[in-house]
């Protein structure tokens, strides 16, 4: 344990600040439901963007990315397409505007603008999206909980804490004990202060993380200067062929085992599957989590687009300063940290991040990094908690239990819902083995049941509430079955490779369910089309709108949006790899990357930024 008094003071000051923020902002949050859940839709887009980026800078995901960077090198920049990370580009170019125009509070409430408020199919579609949202939120909470436990245990060994704990904790549950402690802090300020305290806390955390990440990158650069990394051939090349062709056998055999267990050896097949899944997932729009809540919290559709674009710019370069910095330090001094990575099953590469921080960062910088990463967990946890509260209170309590509840009663129910969600999320976290297991199921299994129905709801007029319900149900049930069958050892392999099956089942349920019921009421469709102005298969509705209003102009931005998305995805990759080239002292590739990024920015200035007003 290398934590010194200055480090502990920094961590304690941050935790105290979060508690104070929640307490001070509780009165503002209690003014009304919109203030609590969406910050009154008064927060500027750049603060919401900072908050959204801060929520995405989660501790579990960063541990996973450092382990990927260590093993896969520059090729690791593609693997986060599993989420997919480029969904932010789709949001930036058009989907954030479409979403914000609805003026809804949650994803379930948004359905009323698309399918109406009456009918059996409408109620079923509402219930299924609430179920999905809660399942997704709880999954992300469990995912964050596991990463936090692994992280803290390295810095605060249990034998130091144990004498002060008045009850027995089994060794296998020590990480969960640490997770519960920090969860209580996150729960306090997010439940009391609502969206206002979450955003302010995230902005403070982002500032701390930026200083910490740049410090790590500088330390790594200085240690590497004039040195050499013992890595396989091709590790420094971001491009790939049919196979991955990274041979760790003579350097670190356990890294070869990880590549085999991950299932990424046939990288071209893996990449095409990621791209195929990622495009459809991005067309579906954001999942009902903190990302959607931040877009709905913006002041206008134009600001929703700006916020989504801002996220990639401020998140990726800073985050990858830390990722490549810790990777370089771990590679240079692997023998010094290898002891902390060993488990009964071999090397746990997800522990590289905490082990490297513990071994190489100086006093003060370590305190900032730990504070930032603990804040990353708390920020992600609180943002996810806020989204779950919104669904429980807005879409269950106010819809079915007490529609006429007073503001005071609504806020009280938000507190109760928050406590219920936290307890359930922590309980699920007790059963998760590692970060990668739950991550793979969320992004490849659970989202397989989400994509088809949510893609069609934007782009096809004949899609109705019945189709949404059956499409979601036909995807979610097989996704849960997949998790159960894999946990029992009856199925093997990457969840990603089962995604096409889940997608086809969900697509079939969506289409069959749509034609099994009448179309959505014409008045609802006309109102939605006028308000959101989507492109896609809307011709019959467009013709009716034009008959009523000859001056109405449909959305003809499909080609421009697709062009901007293509450029945006390349730009996002440039932002990702830019700090990696800087830390590795690769001047030639760095120059090319900067030049390419500047060209993309200049083009998007004309094709996207300058046209935001006219498309809003």
DAPE-V892341 format. One line per field, one symbol per residue. burial: # if it has 16 or more other C-alpha atoms within 10 Angstrom, else .. A space follows every 50 residues. Layout:
burial->???
This chain:
burial->..#...##.##..##..######.##.###.##########.#.###### #############################.#################### ################....############################## #####..#...............#######.##.################ ######.###.##########..#......##.###.......#.###.. ...###.##....##.#..##.###.######################## ################################.#..##.##.....#### ###########..###################################.. .........##.###.###.##..######.#.###.############# #########.################.##..##..........####### ##############....##....##.###.####..#..##..#..... ...#......#..##.##################.....#..#...#..# #..#..###..#...#
